[in-house]
Amino acid sequence: MKKLLLAAAFAASFTSVANAADYVIDTQGAHAFIQFKVSHLGYSWLHGRFNTFSGDFSYDSANLAAAKIKLDIDTKSVDSNHAERDKHLRSGDFLNVDKHPKASFVSTKVVPGADGKFDLVGNFTLNGVTKEVTIAATKTGEGKDPWGGYRAGFHGTTSIKLSDFAIKNILGPASETVYLDLVVEGVRK
Amino acid sequence: MTTKTQHYHPLHIALHWLMALMIPALFGVGLWMTGLDYYSSWYKTAPDLHKSFGILLALLLLFRLVAIRLFGKPAASGAGVLQKAAVVAHALMYGLLVAIMLSGYLISTADNRGIPVFGLFEVPGFGEFFPDQADIAGAAHLYLAWTLIALVVLHAGAALKHHFVDKDNTLTRMLGRRNAAASSPDNPEI
């Protein structure tokens, strides 16, 4: 019975993958954003982003649960609009980019919810530490673009704790949690 | 070439000692401030002052180079290899100062921001001239500063050696003393 279920699941995933379209994240046209915000002293927000990343996803509107995404982030490209702060963010105090030049997210499962919302579960690797995170995501839209291509866009948010990724929080207790905001637009391959 | 002279101009002497105070202070503050806790009351103030005094030092260096141009300076004391080493060391210290100032400037201005000087005026920034500018300039700033300080120690040691071992006027002429010794041993060089 178990074997049969497994076989069925395998077959199902195989067919869904076969049906799903593959998309490349439009970093070329910069229609994708990996942004973060973190509390400043508990009084305000600091926003920043990663400028260089790449990735692709497969997605089929008929079988959301089979969607997959993989994202590679160049940690050196951290940009908080302040050269001195970015230098500090790249240092061993935070992102340790010399040792860990890449961060990544690889989805492991998708849990469809109501109103087109879904939970995107996956392994997030940052500062050499891999932890499971759940991204609360929604599809923003999909369709033909005016230039002969086909696009699908998603928006997701999640939060991570600095200590979970072996980053010592030197900014104060309010800054322990970093909120991530992901805007992903893919062009169908 | 600089004019043949046996003494330093008082302006040069003043600048020398002012810089002798500021350079080690800037070095110490630079090392200390980069390790400050985010909630230290100096976390913001110390870098602001470091940069302001750094710009001031650049102006003093400029005055000093102008002073040398206008009034000349005595040739380095000593003879042979050591005398040549002194000439090289002096040139290196000037060169390192310029390089350290430049690298410091390149850290802070990599994002087009200017450098406020004591809240009085701002040195404009011109952004990134090369990739990873802030990081590369930052590493250069640190290592060049250590090199300069090593030379400064050598320089101070050499001055004391001239004073106490060679018993010549190398140190006293930088203190503004124009005694007999100042004009007697003519330097073989130049």
Interface residues (C-beta under 8 A of the other chain):
Chain A: K76 N81 H82 A83 E84 D86 K87 R90 I170 L171 G172
Chain B: D37 Y38 Y39 P47 I107 S108 T109 A110 D111 R113 D132 Q133 A134 D135 G138
